Amino acid sequence: MTTRVYVALDTPDLARAKTLATRVRHHVGGIKLGLEFFMANGRAGVREMAEVGLPVFLDLKFHDIPNTVAKAIQALRPLEPAILTVHATGGRAMLEDAKAAAPEGTKVVAVTMLTSLDAQDLSSIGLAPDPHEQVVRLTELARSAGIDGIVCSGEEVAAARRTWRDGFFVVPGVRPANGHVGDQKRVVTPRAALDAGASILVIGRPITQADDPDAAARAIEATL
Ligand SMILES: O=C(O)c1cc(=O)[nH]c(=O)n1[C@@H]1O[C@H](COP(=O)(O)O)[C@@H](O)[C@H]1O
């Protein structure tokens, strides 16, 4: 079985992204390219990364009015990414139009509450300081808007899955036991995230910043 880990290749350097992907390719199930990579390398860079032969998760976290998001996604259609992200807080119409604009085989998933935020951060933007409540509410919105799934931390994924049995659940903010947390606030281990109901895990720095990224990916795979 291929591993359910997508490695986040957060670098603007195409050559480095390619080298990393090639090194870890037998121990991950896909690659995630985000804003840092896309701003530097654009669609041509994504095409080049697709040559590595792994599914591509294009994480651009769209959040705008429905027309703008739909047109942006239409512009990405030729890339046929396996997965695309939008922010759930863009609202129902934006989610519906994002799904309608995406290629048929692309999963559209909505970020509920970034894993870099905690209860205090919710308060500071005027929301109830309860990550579970926020994630479950937005999971329900994503489900009813007809998209494919959501992004949340491993701390809420079990509650989110209870409200959407066959949803697709992406869990970033994943750290091996004793791993360096960095800017993430809601973190769990890879094993705990899968046990709680994650469909796939997104793991970046624990693999890409390791002295030996291949060994790091293999060690994570061995815990799953
Ligand atoms: O949508 C995401 O992938 C995402 C959502 C979220 O809530 N938190 C989060 O960390 N991510 C992404 O997941 C990756 C996590 O990277 P590491 O913290 O290095 O493992 C980054 O590429 C983030 O952009």
The ligand as an ORCA input file, in Angstrom:
! r2SCAN-3c Opt
* xyz 0 1
  O      -3.422     23.461      3.733
  C      -2.387     23.016      4.255
  O      -1.715     22.148      3.708
  C      -2.055     23.501      5.606
  C      -3.121     23.856      6.403
  C      -2.912     24.100      7.764
  O      -3.843     24.357      8.519
  N      -1.641     24.025      8.241
  C      -0.564     23.719      7.456
  O       0.553     23.641      7.976
  N      -0.760     23.507      6.111
  C       0.397     23.266      5.230
  O       1.049     22.070      5.629
  C       2.469     22.188      5.554
  C       3.048     21.924      6.915
  O       4.442     21.976      6.845
  P       5.363     21.536      8.073
  O       4.915     22.331      9.271
  O       6.733     21.899      7.599
  O       5.157     20.052      8.252
  C       2.754     23.585      5.012
  O       2.979     23.466      3.616
  C       1.477     24.363      5.266
  O       1.233     25.313      4.253
*
